[in-house]
Amino acid sequence: RLAEEARLAEEARVAEEARLAEEARLAKEALLAEEEARLEEEKRRREEEISRLAEIEKQAEDEQERELARQAAELAEIARQEAELAEQELNALKADKINASNSNDTAAVEDEPVVELPDTPIEETNKEPVIEFSTTFDEVKSDAGTEVETETEEEEEEE
């Protein structure tokens, strides 16, 4: 009977150890499952965060593109306005040049003194005599336009 009680006690102890080992194993599995669930939840949150950040980044890029498009449109409008102003200035300069040219033509005509010719011609006086040499040295012309003949001419005329 003692042996049987010892055997029963031994079986109870072994059963208790097995139960404790099973509880320990189950507790360990529960901890592992809990850790795995925590890691899965953390992974899911990170993926959501990554997705949210990607969406924010996409929105920021879209907003940046819209801003760049808006700025480009503003710059295009400014360039168009500057081109219009430059064209207006160029047209004004052309008009000023044409007006200045027309007024200069008129002013040049108005600024020139009027010179009237006298009614009677003015004779030029005090001219030096011009002597023309010919091969015979026959004629000498004076300023008054009279001709002086030399002896050789007179002789030729007489003959």
VMD Tcl script that draws the C-alpha trace (Angstrom):
set ca {
  {0.00 0.00 0.00}
  {2.85 2.31 0.71}
  {4.32 1.47 -2.59}
  {1.08 2.24 -4.21}
  {0.78 5.54 -2.38}
  {4.32 6.33 -3.38}
  {3.55 5.42 -6.93}
  {0.35 7.49 -6.82}
  {2.23 10.36 -5.24}
  {4.91 9.99 -7.88}
  {2.28 9.99 -10.63}
  {0.61 13.01 -9.03}
  {3.97 14.81 -8.86}
  {4.74 13.91 -12.48}
  {1.23 14.96 -13.50}
  {1.68 18.21 -11.55}
  {5.05 18.80 -13.24}
  {3.49 18.03 -16.61}
  {0.64 20.41 -15.86}
  {3.09 23.10 -14.72}
  {5.22 22.49 -17.79}
  {2.11 22.70 -19.98}
  {1.04 25.91 -18.25}
  {4.54 27.30 -18.70}
  {4.49 26.28 -22.35}
  {1.04 27.83 -22.82}
  {2.13 30.97 -21.00}
  {5.20 31.16 -23.21}
  {3.06 30.64 -26.32}
  {0.66 33.30 -25.08}
  {3.56 35.71 -24.57}
  {4.87 34.89 -28.04}
  {1.39 35.34 -29.54}
  {0.98 38.60 -27.63}
  {4.40 39.79 -28.82}
  {3.54 38.73 -32.37}
  {0.22 40.59 -32.19}
  {2.00 43.68 -30.82}
  {4.55 43.49 -33.66}
  {1.77 43.03 -36.22}
  {-0.08 46.04 -34.77}
  {3.13 48.09 -34.85}
  {3.75 46.98 -38.43}
  {0.19 47.94 -39.38}
  {0.59 51.37 -37.70}
  {3.89 51.92 -39.50}
  {2.31 50.97 -42.82}
  {-0.59 53.33 -42.11}
  {1.91 56.04 -41.14}
  {3.90 55.38 -44.32}
  {0.68 55.49 -46.33}
  {-0.38 58.70 -44.58}
  {3.06 60.25 -45.14}
  {2.96 59.18 -48.79}
  {-0.45 60.83 -49.13}
  {0.82 63.97 -47.40}
  {3.88 63.96 -49.66}
  {1.66 63.52 -52.72}
  {-0.59 66.36 -51.55}
  {2.49 68.50 -50.92}
  {3.81 67.71 -54.39}
  {0.41 68.48 -55.90}
  {0.24 71.70 -53.91}
  {3.80 72.54 -54.92}
  {2.95 71.83 -58.56}
  {-0.16 74.01 -58.26}
  {1.94 76.72 -56.62}
  {4.57 76.44 -59.35}
  {1.85 76.55 -61.99}
  {0.33 79.60 -60.30}
  {3.75 81.28 -60.13}
  {4.40 80.40 -63.76}
  {1.04 81.89 -64.70}
  {1.86 85.03 -62.70}
  {5.28 85.28 -64.36}
  {3.69 84.78 -67.78}
  {1.19 87.54 -67.01}
  {3.99 89.84 -65.83}
  {5.99 89.06 -68.97}
  {2.92 89.77 -71.12}
  {2.36 93.09 -69.34}
  {6.04 94.00 -69.70}
  {5.89 93.14 -73.39}
  {2.84 95.37 -73.79}
  {4.60 98.19 -71.94}
  {7.71 97.73 -74.06}
  {5.58 97.81 -77.20}
  {3.82 100.97 -76.00}
  {7.17 102.59 -75.18}
  {8.54 101.57 -78.57}
  {5.49 103.00 -80.30}
  {5.81 106.18 -78.23}
  {9.50 106.45 -79.13}
  {8.67 105.93 -82.81}
  {5.95 108.56 -82.61}
  {8.31 110.95 -80.80}
  {10.97 110.31 -83.42}
  {8.51 110.94 -86.23}
  {7.21 114.08 -84.51}
  {10.75 115.24 -83.79}
  {11.74 114.54 -87.38}
  {8.73 116.47 -88.67}
  {9.34 119.35 -86.27}
  {13.08 119.32 -87.09}
  {12.23 119.55 -90.79}
  {9.88 122.43 -90.05}
  {12.28 123.97 -87.56}
  {15.19 123.61 -89.95}
  {13.20 125.44 -92.59}
  {12.12 128.05 -90.08}
  {15.62 128.41 -88.59}
  {17.30 129.03 -91.93}
  {17.65 132.74 -92.66}
  {15.92 134.00 -95.74}
  {18.42 135.40 -98.22}
  {17.01 137.55 -100.95}
  {18.90 138.25 -104.11}
  {19.32 141.92 -104.98}
  {17.34 143.33 -107.85}
  {20.44 144.56 -109.69}
  {23.43 142.30 -110.16}
  {26.52 143.15 -108.20}
  {29.63 143.41 -110.30}
  {32.65 141.77 -108.98}
  {35.53 144.17 -108.69}
  {39.15 144.06 -107.79}
  {39.93 140.97 -109.72}
  {43.44 140.35 -110.78}
  {44.00 140.07 -114.49}
  {44.01 136.59 -115.87}
  {46.64 135.95 -118.45}
  {46.13 133.06 -120.78}
  {49.19 131.82 -122.55}
  {48.90 130.54 -126.02}
  {51.56 129.19 -128.30}
  {52.01 132.61 -129.80}
  {51.60 134.64 -126.66}
  {49.12 136.71 -128.55}
  {46.39 137.53 -126.18}
  {46.33 138.91 -122.72}
  {43.02 139.10 -121.07}
  {42.35 141.53 -118.34}
  {39.76 141.41 -115.68}
  {37.62 143.89 -117.51}
  {37.39 141.52 -120.41}
  {39.33 143.65 -122.90}
  {41.89 142.07 -125.08}
  {45.28 143.49 -125.63}
  {46.85 142.42 -128.88}
  {50.49 142.17 -129.44}
  {52.39 143.37 -132.47}
  {52.39 139.98 -134.08}
  {48.64 139.81 -134.07}
  {48.33 143.23 -135.59}
  {50.66 142.24 -138.31}
  {48.73 139.11 -139.02}
  {45.50 141.02 -139.20}
  {46.90 143.55 -141.58}
  {47.94 140.92 -143.99}
}
mol new
graphics top color blue
foreach p $ca { graphics top sphere $p radius 0.5 }
foreach p [lrange $ca 0 end-1] q [lrange $ca 1 end] { graphics top cylinder $p $q radius 0.2 }
display resetview
